[in-house]
Amino acid sequence: MSAIQAAAENYPTHDLQAHTNIPVETLRALYLPDRDLPNGTAQNASTDSTTVTFPTVRTEYPAVKKLNPLNKKRILVTGGAGFVGSHLVDRLMLMGHDVICIDNFFTGTKSNVSNWIGHPNFELIRHDVVDPIMVEVDQVYHLACPASPVHYQSNPVKTLKTGFFGTYNMLGLSKRVKARFLLASTSEIYGSPAEHPQQEEYWGHVNPIGPRACYDEGKRVAEALTYSYSRQDGVDVRVARIFNTFGPRMNWNDGRVVSNFILQALRGEEVTIYGDGEATRSFQYIHDLVDGLIALMESDCKEPVNLGNPDEFTINEFAETVSRIVREVGGKVKGEGEVRIKHLPPVEDDPQRRRPDIERAKEKIGWEPKVSVLDGLRETVLYFKRTLEE
Ligand SMILES: NC(=O)c1ccc[n+]([C@@H]2O[C@H](COP(=O)([O-])OP(=O)(O)OC[C@H]3O[C@@H](n4cnc5c(N)ncnc54)[C@H](O)[C@@H]3O)[C@@H](O)[C@H]2O)c1
């Protein structure tokens, strides 16, 4: 039994149950629709080699909760068309809130939120957060920022502008309309950590001039701005330090470990590992992260909170597990059962170890991950397989 399989035994339920009382099947229908249902095709395009056809017929939107107007919030999600943002939008919509999604579609897509376009509770605005915008809302989830090295390093100056001006504009907006503000920060603010696991008190070990600095330092200045607005202007702030997250709708060509492995295994290619594969990572499933973001926003906790899954595995273990799951779901893996791994030179400044200490999240917001990496990987492989087929 692999370490990832063994760890899965510690999870109470072997399913993808989320905390916010939204049935998993309801969430699943939004990213992995049943092909036989009329609405199931709404987010999927059919395509041949030269053309692509998007269906226009949607008989009805997914059912959303009917909220008492006093409990119904107007919620802004910046970066809402991205991987994390679109799952957050799904959840907030299903919970019955009014949701405004702002995105410049740099890495996000309209198809990620296509389930909701035209819905009376939903608004999609193409906008770059580097420029100011004014909307009347009660809460701001500020996620807009490219998250993968391929994307954030493609224009590092823009990444820094997004980190600073984007956060500055959203904090200014929150101050003006008295909205509660949540920053999607990152474990990258710990850099290549000298402490393990990483607690929120740890100040980090970041290379300020390396290729990852535009993202890491962008997020660090975003945190500094957030707490400055809190101290100086009384803005009600929350900071989530998000650790590696995976799941359906993650960008599949951004070179991140999970998507890379799944795609390579599904395509029958060699699985490429940078370095010797003994570096460790911990990955949380997207439903757990969304639960954590909502729990943090609704809590009284103003301190930064780590949101991640503390189960830690080597990159080699991930490669083997992904290949095995791909075989289980009927995908291809080169070498008939044997994992073929190609080792490439290590990436500059790539941290060797990363694992969250989540004691604060448990204590202050009552959150901990519920989905094992194994269950999450199975769902993600299914999603990628379906998407590749389409
Ligand atoms: N996915 C992870 O593992 C992870 C880990 C740590 C932190 N985070 C943070 O969570 C947030 C979401 O990450 P993700 O994985 O969904 O990435 P993503 O790239 O899928 O989503 C980011 C979204 O922000 C949009 N965006 C980027 N720059 C923008 C700008 N200037 N104006 C408006 N929209 C802009 C993109 O188009 C995209 O829709 C990011 O802030 C990221 O730093 C993610």
The ligand as an SDF file (V2000), in Angstrom:
LIG
                    3D

 44 48  0  0  0  0  0  0  0  0999 V2000
   -4.2050   27.2180   -6.5950 N   0  0  0  0  0  0  0  0  0  0  0  0
   -3.3240   27.2030   -5.6140 C   0  0  0  0  0  0  0  0  0  0  0  0
   -2.7210   26.1610   -5.3090 O   0  0  0  0  0  0  0  0  0  0  0  0
   -3.0570   28.4690   -4.8250 C   0  0  0  0  0  0  0  0  0  0  0  0
   -2.1200   28.4070   -3.7940 C   0  0  0  0  0  0  0  0  0  0  0  0
   -1.8530   29.5690   -3.0730 C   0  0  0  0  0  0  0  0  0  0  0  0
   -2.5330   30.7280   -3.3470 C   0  0  0  0  0  0  0  0  0  0  0  0
   -3.4340   30.7670   -4.3490 N   0  0  0  0  0  0  0  0  0  0  0  0
   -4.0840   32.0520   -4.6250 C   0  0  0  0  0  0  0  0  0  0  0  0
   -5.4600   31.8700   -4.9190 O   0  0  0  0  0  0  0  0  0  0  0  0
   -5.8530   32.7840   -5.9430 C   0  0  0  0  0  0  0  0  0  0  0  0
   -6.5020   32.0220   -7.0830 C   0  0  0  0  0  0  0  0  0  0  0  0
   -5.5570   31.1070   -7.6260 O   0  0  0  0  0  0  0  0  0  0  0  0
   -5.9560   30.0700   -8.7630 P   0  0  0  0  0  0  0  0  0  0  0  0
   -5.1970   28.8370   -8.5480 O   0  0  0  0  0  0  0  0  0  0  0  0
   -7.4260   30.0170   -8.8970 O   0  0  0  0  0  0  0  0  0  0  0  0
   -5.3210   30.7710  -10.0310 O   0  0  0  0  0  0  0  0  0  0  0  0
   -5.9770   31.1000  -11.4360 P   0  0  0  0  0  0  0  0  0  0  0  0
   -4.8840   31.6110  -12.3000 O   0  0  0  0  0  0  0  0  0  0  0  0
   -6.7800   29.9430  -11.9230 O   0  0  0  0  0  0  0  0  0  0  0  0
   -6.9790   32.2590  -11.0670 O   0  0  0  0  0  0  0  0  0  0  0  0
   -6.6180   33.6060  -10.9710 C   0  0  0  0  0  0  0  0  0  0  0  0
   -7.7270   34.4280  -11.6030 C   0  0  0  0  0  0  0  0  0  0  0  0
   -7.3930   35.8050  -11.4750 O   0  0  0  0  0  0  0  0  0  0  0  0
   -7.5660   36.4390  -12.7420 C   0  0  0  0  0  0  0  0  0  0  0  0
   -6.6520   37.5830  -12.7840 N   0  0  0  0  0  0  0  0  0  0  0  0
   -5.2920   37.5480  -12.8000 C   0  0  0  0  0  0  0  0  0  0  0  0
   -4.8070   38.8030  -12.8060 N   0  0  0  0  0  0  0  0  0  0  0  0
   -5.8850   39.6310  -12.7880 C   0  0  0  0  0  0  0  0  0  0  0  0
   -6.0490   41.0430  -12.8020 C   0  0  0  0  0  0  0  0  0  0  0  0
   -4.9790   41.8620  -12.8320 N   0  0  0  0  0  0  0  0  0  0  0  0
   -7.3000   41.5500  -12.8000 N   0  0  0  0  0  0  0  0  0  0  0  0
   -8.3870   40.7280  -12.7840 C   0  0  0  0  0  0  0  0  0  0  0  0
   -8.2930   39.3900  -12.7840 N   0  0  0  0  0  0  0  0  0  0  0  0
   -7.0660   38.8590  -12.7760 C   0  0  0  0  0  0  0  0  0  0  0  0
   -7.2360   35.3610  -13.7590 C   0  0  0  0  0  0  0  0  0  0  0  0
   -7.7670   35.6090  -15.0380 O   0  0  0  0  0  0  0  0  0  0  0  0
   -7.8710   34.1350  -13.0890 C   0  0  0  0  0  0  0  0  0  0  0  0
   -9.2310   34.0140  -13.4160 O   0  0  0  0  0  0  0  0  0  0  0  0
   -4.6180   33.5700   -6.3430 C   0  0  0  0  0  0  0  0  0  0  0  0
   -4.6080   34.7940   -5.6750 O   0  0  0  0  0  0  0  0  0  0  0  0
   -3.4870   32.6990   -5.8650 C   0  0  0  0  0  0  0  0  0  0  0  0
   -2.3490   33.4620   -5.5520 O   0  0  0  0  0  0  0  0  0  0  0  0
   -3.7110   29.6620   -5.0950 C   0  0  0  0  0  0  0  0  0  0  0  0
  1  2  1  0
  2  3  2  0
  2  4  1  0
  4  5  1  0
  4 44  2  0
  5  6  2  0
  6  7  1  0
  7  8  2  0
  8  9  1  0
  8 44  1  0
  9 10  1  0
  9 42  1  0
 10 11  1  0
 11 12  1  0
 11 40  1  0
 12 13  1  0
 13 14  1  0
 14 15  2  0
 14 16  1  0
 14 17  1  0
 17 18  1  0
 18 19  2  0
 18 20  1  0
 18 21  1  0
 21 22  1  0
 22 23  1  0
 23 24  1  0
 23 38  1  0
 24 25  1  0
 25 26  1  0
 25 36  1  0
 26 27  1  0
 26 35  1  0
 27 28  2  0
 28 29  1  0
 29 30  1  0
 29 35  2  0
 30 31  1  0
 30 32  2  0
 32 33  1  0
 33 34  2  0
 34 35  1  0
 36 37  1  0
 36 38  1  0
 38 39  1  0
 40 41  1  0
 40 42  1  0
 42 43  1  0
M  CHG  2   8   1  16  -1
M  END
$$$$
